[in-house]
Amino acid sequence: MSDASRTSVTPEPVEDLLSATPATAYFWGRVAGDGELTRDCVTVRAADETAADALAAVAGTARVDHDHRVAARESAHDASIVRFDDEYELQVFGAPADRAAAALGLPIDGQPGGYRFDAFAEYRAQFLRGILEACGTVCFRESSGSVGVSFVHEDEALLRTVRSLLDAAAPHVPTDDLSETSSGGYWFGLADDADTAAFARWTYAGSDDSGLYSTARRGKLRRSVERATGSEVGELSR
């Protein structure tokens, strides 16, 4: 069954967004990669309805139609290339923002972040899934028949933290060094010798049962890996 034809599970709300669970790991990975904090508000964005509904469910809030817009995004590697994507924005008001800044070292009100994600060590795959979907890119390289997976963000400190999380993952995920993008941010990719099929399976293990994923991103990663390897890798959910 394809991702597009599958009915997604809706995650259960969590009692405390700062507790360590698979759902909160995914939620804060998404916030770290494409969100921001002010003293009384957590803002997080998603590029498809599956992920947006999952984030809203975890936070115990409702997603409404006016949260949806079409956003223009410059390519990280060539600022002359602009694509237009769906974007869903969710806001959670109240104490979680200030608490997340203190507990997780997330930037708040424009201040630098310290990024302390040890609380999610047991749920590293779900956290990195959130990061990948929020600020990662996936492509199939026609010239080499391989999969390119990279992470792009304006905050160098966040990407250094993500690299260290990947380095400590099991299976080990080798990465290239950080580089600057043409638009003024930073990026790094999985190394050429990284086992992208193993990375894909590990990152999305259990996602069908939890509902914690982006349909579009999971499907693109699966298709890219299958083109590169010439064999099926499954639905990236078990």
ChimeraX commands (.cxc) that place a marker at each C-alpha (Angstrom):
marker #1 position 0.00,0.00,0.00 radius 0.5
marker #1 position 1.33,3.45,-0.87 radius 0.5
marker #1 position 1.61,6.28,1.64 radius 0.5
marker #1 position -0.96,8.29,-0.32 radius 0.5
marker #1 position -3.64,5.56,-0.02 radius 0.5
marker #1 position -3.07,4.77,3.67 radius 0.5
marker #1 position -5.31,6.22,6.37 radius 0.5
marker #1 position -3.05,7.71,9.02 radius 0.5
marker #1 position -3.39,6.95,12.71 radius 0.5
marker #1 position -4.07,10.02,14.84 radius 0.5
marker #1 position -1.68,10.22,17.82 radius 0.5
marker #1 position -3.04,10.61,21.33 radius 0.5
marker #1 position -2.57,13.94,23.13 radius 0.5
marker #1 position 0.19,13.98,25.74 radius 0.5
marker #1 position -0.41,15.25,29.25 radius 0.5
marker #1 position 2.90,17.09,29.37 radius 0.5
marker #1 position 4.71,18.28,26.23 radius 0.5
marker #1 position 8.01,18.26,28.14 radius 0.5
marker #1 position 7.77,14.59,29.11 radius 0.5
marker #1 position 9.96,12.16,27.17 radius 0.5
marker #1 position 7.82,10.08,24.81 radius 0.5
marker #1 position 8.01,9.18,21.09 radius 0.5
marker #1 position 5.32,11.79,20.39 radius 0.5
marker #1 position 7.05,14.64,22.24 radius 0.5
marker #1 position 10.40,13.71,20.68 radius 0.5
marker #1 position 8.83,14.05,17.22 radius 0.5
marker #1 position 7.02,17.26,18.20 radius 0.5
marker #1 position 10.12,19.04,19.51 radius 0.5
marker #1 position 12.21,17.80,16.59 radius 0.5
marker #1 position 9.74,19.54,14.30 radius 0.5
marker #1 position 9.85,22.70,16.45 radius 0.5
marker #1 position 13.65,22.76,16.49 radius 0.5
marker #1 position 13.84,22.33,12.73 radius 0.5
marker #1 position 11.05,24.66,11.62 radius 0.5
marker #1 position 9.54,26.60,14.48 radius 0.5
marker #1 position 10.21,29.28,17.03 radius 0.5
marker #1 position 9.48,30.15,20.63 radius 0.5
marker #1 position 8.35,33.32,22.33 radius 0.5
marker #1 position 7.67,33.60,26.06 radius 0.5
marker #1 position 4.06,32.47,25.70 radius 0.5
marker #1 position 3.88,30.67,22.35 radius 0.5
marker #1 position 5.37,27.69,20.48 radius 0.5
marker #1 position 5.03,27.95,16.69 radius 0.5
marker #1 position 5.70,24.94,14.47 radius 0.5
marker #1 position 5.14,24.40,10.74 radius 0.5
marker #1 position 4.50,21.35,8.57 radius 0.5
marker #1 position 4.27,20.84,4.82 radius 0.5
marker #1 position 1.39,18.35,4.69 radius 0.5
marker #1 position -1.86,17.59,6.49 radius 0.5
marker #1 position -0.70,14.29,7.97 radius 0.5
marker #1 position 2.14,15.90,9.89 radius 0.5
marker #1 position 0.09,18.99,10.78 radius 0.5
marker #1 position -2.72,16.87,12.22 radius 0.5
marker #1 position -0.23,14.73,14.14 radius 0.5
marker #1 position 1.42,17.77,15.72 radius 0.5
marker #1 position -1.95,19.27,16.64 radius 0.5
marker #1 position -3.10,15.99,18.17 radius 0.5
marker #1 position 0.06,15.60,20.27 radius 0.5
marker #1 position -0.34,19.15,21.59 radius 0.5
marker #1 position -4.03,18.55,22.31 radius 0.5
marker #1 position -5.21,21.35,20.07 radius 0.5
marker #1 position -7.22,21.62,16.86 radius 0.5
marker #1 position -5.86,22.52,13.46 radius 0.5
marker #1 position -8.07,25.03,11.63 radius 0.5
marker #1 position -8.34,25.85,7.93 radius 0.5
marker #1 position -6.77,29.30,8.17 radius 0.5
marker #1 position -3.52,27.71,9.37 radius 0.5
marker #1 position -2.90,26.64,5.75 radius 0.5
marker #1 position -1.07,28.78,3.21 radius 0.5
marker #1 position 1.29,28.43,0.26 radius 0.5
marker #1 position 4.83,29.53,1.14 radius 0.5
marker #1 position 7.71,30.51,-1.16 radius 0.5
marker #1 position 11.02,28.85,-0.29 radius 0.5
marker #1 position 14.45,29.54,-1.76 radius 0.5
marker #1 position 16.70,26.61,-2.52 radius 0.5
marker #1 position 19.42,26.30,0.12 radius 0.5
marker #1 position 22.04,25.69,-2.56 radius 0.5
marker #1 position 20.87,28.15,-5.23 radius 0.5
marker #1 position 19.00,31.25,-4.08 radius 0.5
marker #1 position 17.76,31.88,-7.63 radius 0.5
marker #1 position 15.55,28.77,-7.40 radius 0.5
marker #1 position 12.26,29.29,-5.57 radius 0.5
marker #1 position 9.61,26.63,-4.98 radius 0.5
marker #1 position 6.11,27.04,-3.61 radius 0.5
marker #1 position 4.99,24.57,-0.95 radius 0.5
marker #1 position 1.95,24.00,1.20 radius 0.5
marker #1 position 2.55,25.12,4.77 radius 0.5
marker #1 position 0.49,24.46,7.88 radius 0.5
marker #1 position 1.24,26.50,10.99 radius 0.5
marker #1 position 0.35,25.44,14.52 radius 0.5
marker #1 position 0.64,27.57,17.66 radius 0.5
marker #1 position 0.57,26.34,21.25 radius 0.5
marker #1 position 0.11,29.09,23.84 radius 0.5
marker #1 position 1.11,29.06,27.47 radius 0.5
marker #1 position 3.85,27.58,29.63 radius 0.5
marker #1 position 5.33,24.99,27.19 radius 0.5
marker #1 position 7.37,27.66,25.37 radius 0.5
marker #1 position 9.24,28.97,28.40 radius 0.5
marker #1 position 9.67,25.46,29.81 radius 0.5
marker #1 position 11.03,24.11,26.52 radius 0.5
marker #1 position 13.59,26.90,26.32 radius 0.5
marker #1 position 14.81,26.03,29.82 radius 0.5
marker #1 position 14.68,22.23,29.52 radius 0.5
marker #1 position 15.76,21.71,25.91 radius 0.5
marker #1 position 17.86,24.78,25.25 radius 0.5
marker #1 position 15.67,25.92,22.36 radius 0.5
marker #1 position 16.09,29.57,21.30 radius 0.5
marker #1 position 13.42,31.91,22.64 radius 0.5
marker #1 position 12.63,35.49,21.63 radius 0.5
marker #1 position 15.54,35.47,19.20 radius 0.5
marker #1 position 18.17,34.49,21.77 radius 0.5
marker #1 position 20.81,31.82,20.92 radius 0.5
marker #1 position 19.93,28.23,21.73 radius 0.5
marker #1 position 21.91,25.76,23.80 radius 0.5
marker #1 position 20.22,22.62,22.38 radius 0.5
marker #1 position 20.06,19.94,25.05 radius 0.5
marker #1 position 18.17,16.94,23.69 radius 0.5
marker #1 position 19.47,14.22,26.02 radius 0.5
marker #1 position 15.93,13.79,27.37 radius 0.5
marker #1 position 14.99,12.17,24.04 radius 0.5
marker #1 position 17.95,9.77,23.85 radius 0.5
marker #1 position 15.58,6.78,24.11 radius 0.5
marker #1 position 13.53,8.21,21.24 radius 0.5
marker #1 position 16.35,9.41,19.01 radius 0.5
marker #1 position 14.73,8.05,15.82 radius 0.5
marker #1 position 11.48,9.95,16.39 radius 0.5
marker #1 position 13.34,13.14,17.27 radius 0.5
marker #1 position 15.53,12.95,14.16 radius 0.5
marker #1 position 12.46,12.09,12.08 radius 0.5
marker #1 position 10.99,15.40,13.21 radius 0.5
marker #1 position 14.22,17.22,12.39 radius 0.5
marker #1 position 14.48,15.55,8.96 radius 0.5
marker #1 position 10.92,16.49,8.05 radius 0.5
marker #1 position 11.30,20.04,9.34 radius 0.5
marker #1 position 14.64,21.10,7.86 radius 0.5
marker #1 position 15.88,18.15,5.82 radius 0.5
marker #1 position 15.93,17.54,2.08 radius 0.5
marker #1 position 15.79,14.26,0.19 radius 0.5
marker #1 position 16.68,13.79,-3.47 radius 0.5
marker #1 position 17.59,11.06,-5.93 radius 0.5
marker #1 position 20.85,11.83,-7.72 radius 0.5
marker #1 position 20.42,10.79,-11.34 radius 0.5
marker #1 position 24.14,11.11,-12.10 radius 0.5
marker #1 position 25.27,8.62,-9.45 radius 0.5
marker #1 position 22.07,6.66,-8.83 radius 0.5
marker #1 position 22.26,7.47,-5.13 radius 0.5
marker #1 position 20.16,9.17,-2.48 radius 0.5
marker #1 position 21.06,12.59,-1.13 radius 0.5
marker #1 position 19.87,13.41,2.39 radius 0.5
marker #1 position 20.84,16.76,3.89 radius 0.5
marker #1 position 19.87,19.07,6.74 radius 0.5
marker #1 position 19.62,22.83,6.23 radius 0.5
marker #1 position 19.13,25.54,8.85 radius 0.5
marker #1 position 20.17,29.09,9.63 radius 0.5
marker #1 position 21.48,28.07,13.07 radius 0.5
marker #1 position 24.90,26.43,12.87 radius 0.5
marker #1 position 24.68,25.31,16.50 radius 0.5
marker #1 position 21.52,23.31,15.83 radius 0.5
marker #1 position 23.09,21.49,12.88 radius 0.5
marker #1 position 26.20,20.66,14.91 radius 0.5
marker #1 position 23.91,19.11,17.52 radius 0.5
marker #1 position 22.04,17.13,14.85 radius 0.5
marker #1 position 25.34,15.81,13.47 radius 0.5
marker #1 position 26.32,14.60,16.93 radius 0.5
marker #1 position 22.94,12.85,17.34 radius 0.5
marker #1 position 23.40,11.07,14.01 radius 0.5
marker #1 position 26.95,10.11,14.95 radius 0.5
marker #1 position 25.66,8.46,18.14 radius 0.5
marker #1 position 22.73,6.72,16.41 radius 0.5
marker #1 position 22.43,2.99,15.88 radius 0.5
marker #1 position 22.90,2.28,13.04 radius 0.5
marker #1 position 25.77,4.74,12.83 radius 0.5
marker #1 position 25.09,7.46,10.26 radius 0.5
marker #1 position 28.29,9.10,8.90 radius 0.5
marker #1 position 27.92,12.71,7.78 radius 0.5
marker #1 position 29.91,15.29,5.85 radius 0.5
marker #1 position 31.24,18.52,7.37 radius 0.5
marker #1 position 29.07,21.61,7.76 radius 0.5
marker #1 position 29.10,24.09,4.88 radius 0.5
marker #1 position 27.55,27.48,4.25 radius 0.5
marker #1 position 24.61,27.79,1.86 radius 0.5
marker #1 position 24.27,30.45,-0.84 radius 0.5
marker #1 position 21.44,32.03,1.17 radius 0.5
marker #1 position 23.52,32.54,4.32 radius 0.5
marker #1 position 22.57,29.47,6.33 radius 0.5
marker #1 position 24.33,26.16,6.90 radius 0.5
marker #1 position 23.92,22.57,5.74 radius 0.5
marker #1 position 25.44,19.12,5.89 radius 0.5
marker #1 position 24.56,15.84,4.21 radius 0.5
marker #1 position 24.85,12.16,4.93 radius 0.5
marker #1 position 28.22,10.91,3.73 radius 0.5
marker #1 position 28.51,9.01,0.45 radius 0.5
marker #1 position 29.21,5.78,2.34 radius 0.5
marker #1 position 26.15,6.13,4.59 radius 0.5
marker #1 position 23.66,3.26,4.35 radius 0.5
marker #1 position 20.61,5.33,3.40 radius 0.5
marker #1 position 18.33,2.29,3.28 radius 0.5
marker #1 position 19.19,1.42,6.90 radius 0.5
marker #1 position 18.82,5.08,7.87 radius 0.5
marker #1 position 15.38,5.23,6.24 radius 0.5
marker #1 position 14.15,2.07,7.96 radius 0.5
marker #1 position 15.47,3.20,11.35 radius 0.5
marker #1 position 14.12,6.74,11.08 radius 0.5
marker #1 position 10.58,5.65,10.20 radius 0.5
marker #1 position 10.31,2.46,12.26 radius 0.5
marker #1 position 6.87,2.24,13.88 radius 0.5
marker #1 position 5.55,5.36,12.14 radius 0.5
marker #1 position 2.39,3.61,10.86 radius 0.5
marker #1 position 1.38,2.64,14.38 radius 0.5
marker #1 position 2.16,6.07,15.88 radius 0.5
marker #1 position 0.96,8.39,13.09 radius 0.5
marker #1 position 4.04,10.54,13.69 radius 0.5
marker #1 position 5.23,11.30,10.18 radius 0.5
marker #1 position 4.86,13.40,7.05 radius 0.5
marker #1 position 3.26,11.38,4.25 radius 0.5
marker #1 position 5.09,13.37,1.58 radius 0.5
marker #1 position 8.54,13.17,3.16 radius 0.5
marker #1 position 8.32,9.48,4.11 radius 0.5
marker #1 position 7.11,8.58,0.63 radius 0.5
marker #1 position 9.86,10.56,-1.10 radius 0.5
marker #1 position 12.57,8.95,1.03 radius 0.5
marker #1 position 11.17,5.46,0.34 radius 0.5
marker #1 position 10.94,6.03,-3.41 radius 0.5
marker #1 position 14.44,7.51,-3.58 radius 0.5
marker #1 position 16.01,4.63,-1.66 radius 0.5
marker #1 position 14.20,2.05,-3.78 radius 0.5
marker #1 position 15.38,3.71,-7.00 radius 0.5
marker #1 position 18.95,3.78,-5.71 radius 0.5
marker #1 position 19.03,0.20,-4.43 radius 0.5
marker #1 position 16.80,-1.42,-7.07 radius 0.5
marker #1 position 14.86,-3.23,-4.38 radius 0.5
marker #1 position 11.90,-2.51,-2.12 radius 0.5
marker #1 position 12.60,-1.27,1.39 radius 0.5
marker #1 position 9.01,-1.70,2.55 radius 0.5
marker #1 position 6.81,1.08,3.78 radius 0.5
marker #1 position 9.41,2.53,6.19 radius 0.5
marker #1 position 7.00,1.88,9.03 radius 0.5
marker #1 position 7.94,-1.39,10.70 radius 0.5
marker link #1:1,2 radius 0.2
marker link #1:2,3 radius 0.2
marker link #1:3,4 radius 0.2
marker link #1:4,5 radius 0.2
marker link #1:5,6 radius 0.2
marker link #1:6,7 radius 0.2
marker link #1:7,8 radius 0.2
marker link #1:8,9 radius 0.2
marker link #1:9,10 radius 0.2
marker link #1:10,11 radius 0.2
marker link #1:11,12 radius 0.2
marker link #1:12,13 radius 0.2
marker link #1:13,14 radius 0.2
marker link #1:14,15 radius 0.2
marker link #1:15,16 radius 0.2
marker link #1:16,17 radius 0.2
marker link #1:17,18 radius 0.2
marker link #1:18,19 radius 0.2
marker link #1:19,20 radius 0.2
marker link #1:20,21 radius 0.2
marker link #1:21,22 radius 0.2
marker link #1:22,23 radius 0.2
marker link #1:23,24 radius 0.2
marker link #1:24,25 radius 0.2
marker link #1:25,26 radius 0.2
marker link #1:26,27 radius 0.2
marker link #1:27,28 radius 0.2
marker link #1:28,29 radius 0.2
marker link #1:29,30 radius 0.2
marker link #1:30,31 radius 0.2
marker link #1:31,32 radius 0.2
marker link #1:32,33 radius 0.2
marker link #1:33,34 radius 0.2
marker link #1:34,35 radius 0.2
marker link #1:35,36 radius 0.2
marker link #1:36,37 radius 0.2
marker link #1:37,38 radius 0.2
marker link #1:38,39 radius 0.2
marker link #1:39,40 radius 0.2
marker link #1:40,41 radius 0.2
marker link #1:41,42 radius 0.2
marker link #1:42,43 radius 0.2
marker link #1:43,44 radius 0.2
marker link #1:44,45 radius 0.2
marker link #1:45,46 radius 0.2
marker link #1:46,47 radius 0.2
marker link #1:47,48 radius 0.2
marker link #1:48,49 radius 0.2
marker link #1:49,50 radius 0.2
marker link #1:50,51 radius 0.2
marker link #1:51,52 radius 0.2
marker link #1:52,53 radius 0.2
marker link #1:53,54 radius 0.2
marker link #1:54,55 radius 0.2
marker link #1:55,56 radius 0.2
marker link #1:56,57 radius 0.2
marker link #1:57,58 radius 0.2
marker link #1:58,59 radius 0.2
marker link #1:59,60 radius 0.2
marker link #1:60,61 radius 0.2
marker link #1:61,62 radius 0.2
marker link #1:62,63 radius 0.2
marker link #1:63,64 radius 0.2
marker link #1:64,65 radius 0.2
marker link #1:65,66 radius 0.2
marker link #1:66,67 radius 0.2
marker link #1:67,68 radius 0.2
marker link #1:68,69 radius 0.2
marker link #1:69,70 radius 0.2
marker link #1:70,71 radius 0.2
marker link #1:71,72 radius 0.2
marker link #1:72,73 radius 0.2
marker link #1:73,74 radius 0.2
marker link #1:74,75 radius 0.2
marker link #1:75,76 radius 0.2
marker link #1:76,77 radius 0.2
marker link #1:77,78 radius 0.2
marker link #1:78,79 radius 0.2
marker link #1:79,80 radius 0.2
marker link #1:80,81 radius 0.2
marker link #1:81,82 radius 0.2
marker link #1:82,83 radius 0.2
marker link #1:83,84 radius 0.2
marker link #1:84,85 radius 0.2
marker link #1:85,86 radius 0.2
marker link #1:86,87 radius 0.2
marker link #1:87,88 radius 0.2
marker link #1:88,89 radius 0.2
marker link #1:89,90 radius 0.2
marker link #1:90,91 radius 0.2
marker link #1:91,92 radius 0.2
marker link #1:92,93 radius 0.2
marker link #1:93,94 radius 0.2
marker link #1:94,95 radius 0.2
marker link #1:95,96 radius 0.2
marker link #1:96,97 radius 0.2
marker link #1:97,98 radius 0.2
marker link #1:98,99 radius 0.2
marker link #1:99,100 radius 0.2
marker link #1:100,101 radius 0.2
marker link #1:101,102 radius 0.2
marker link #1:102,103 radius 0.2
marker link #1:103,104 radius 0.2
marker link #1:104,105 radius 0.2
marker link #1:105,106 radius 0.2
marker link #1:106,107 radius 0.2
marker link #1:107,108 radius 0.2
marker link #1:108,109 radius 0.2
marker link #1:109,110 radius 0.2
marker link #1:110,111 radius 0.2
marker link #1:111,112 radius 0.2
marker link #1:112,113 radius 0.2
marker link #1:113,114 radius 0.2
marker link #1:114,115 radius 0.2
marker link #1:115,116 radius 0.2
marker link #1:116,117 radius 0.2
marker link #1:117,118 radius 0.2
marker link #1:118,119 radius 0.2
marker link #1:119,120 radius 0.2
marker link #1:120,121 radius 0.2
marker link #1:121,122 radius 0.2
marker link #1:122,123 radius 0.2
marker link #1:123,124 radius 0.2
marker link #1:124,125 radius 0.2
marker link #1:125,126 radius 0.2
marker link #1:126,127 radius 0.2
marker link #1:127,128 radius 0.2
marker link #1:128,129 radius 0.2
marker link #1:129,130 radius 0.2
marker link #1:130,131 radius 0.2
marker link #1:131,132 radius 0.2
marker link #1:132,133 radius 0.2
marker link #1:133,134 radius 0.2
marker link #1:134,135 radius 0.2
marker link #1:135,136 radius 0.2
marker link #1:136,137 radius 0.2
marker link #1:137,138 radius 0.2
marker link #1:138,139 radius 0.2
marker link #1:139,140 radius 0.2
marker link #1:140,141 radius 0.2
marker link #1:141,142 radius 0.2
marker link #1:142,143 radius 0.2
marker link #1:143,144 radius 0.2
marker link #1:144,145 radius 0.2
marker link #1:145,146 radius 0.2
marker link #1:146,147 radius 0.2
marker link #1:147,148 radius 0.2
marker link #1:148,149 radius 0.2
marker link #1:149,150 radius 0.2
marker link #1:150,151 radius 0.2
marker link #1:151,152 radius 0.2
marker link #1:152,153 radius 0.2
marker link #1:153,154 radius 0.2
marker link #1:154,155 radius 0.2
marker link #1:155,156 radius 0.2
marker link #1:156,157 radius 0.2
marker link #1:157,158 radius 0.2
marker link #1:158,159 radius 0.2
marker link #1:159,160 radius 0.2
marker link #1:160,161 radius 0.2
marker link #1:161,162 radius 0.2
marker link #1:162,163 radius 0.2
marker link #1:163,164 radius 0.2
marker link #1:164,165 radius 0.2
marker link #1:165,166 radius 0.2
marker link #1:166,167 radius 0.2
marker link #1:167,168 radius 0.2
marker link #1:168,169 radius 0.2
marker link #1:169,170 radius 0.2
marker link #1:170,171 radius 0.2
marker link #1:171,172 radius 0.2
marker link #1:172,173 radius 0.2
marker link #1:173,174 radius 0.2
marker link #1:174,175 radius 0.2
marker link #1:175,176 radius 0.2
marker link #1:176,177 radius 0.2
marker link #1:177,178 radius 0.2
marker link #1:178,179 radius 0.2
marker link #1:179,180 radius 0.2
marker link #1:180,181 radius 0.2
marker link #1:181,182 radius 0.2
marker link #1:182,183 radius 0.2
marker link #1:183,184 radius 0.2
marker link #1:184,185 radius 0.2
marker link #1:185,186 radius 0.2
marker link #1:186,187 radius 0.2
marker link #1:187,188 radius 0.2
marker link #1:188,189 radius 0.2
marker link #1:189,190 radius 0.2
marker link #1:190,191 radius 0.2
marker link #1:191,192 radius 0.2
marker link #1:192,193 radius 0.2
marker link #1:193,194 radius 0.2
marker link #1:194,195 radius 0.2
marker link #1:195,196 radius 0.2
marker link #1:196,197 radius 0.2
marker link #1:197,198 radius 0.2
marker link #1:198,199 radius 0.2
marker link #1:199,200 radius 0.2
marker link #1:200,201 radius 0.2
marker link #1:201,202 radius 0.2
marker link #1:202,203 radius 0.2
marker link #1:203,204 radius 0.2
marker link #1:204,205 radius 0.2
marker link #1:205,206 radius 0.2
marker link #1:206,207 radius 0.2
marker link #1:207,208 radius 0.2
marker link #1:208,209 radius 0.2
marker link #1:209,210 radius 0.2
marker link #1:210,211 radius 0.2
marker link #1:211,212 radius 0.2
marker link #1:212,213 radius 0.2
marker link #1:213,214 radius 0.2
marker link #1:214,215 radius 0.2
marker link #1:215,216 radius 0.2
marker link #1:216,217 radius 0.2
marker link #1:217,218 radius 0.2
marker link #1:218,219 radius 0.2
marker link #1:219,220 radius 0.2
marker link #1:220,221 radius 0.2
marker link #1:221,222 radius 0.2
marker link #1:222,223 radius 0.2
marker link #1:223,224 radius 0.2
marker link #1:224,225 radius 0.2
marker link #1:225,226 radius 0.2
marker link #1:226,227 radius 0.2
marker link #1:227,228 radius 0.2
marker link #1:228,229 radius 0.2
marker link #1:229,230 radius 0.2
marker link #1:230,231 radius 0.2
marker link #1:231,232 radius 0.2
marker link #1:232,233 radius 0.2
marker link #1:233,234 radius 0.2
marker link #1:234,235 radius 0.2
marker link #1:235,236 radius 0.2
marker link #1:236,237 radius 0.2
marker link #1:237,238 radius 0.2
view
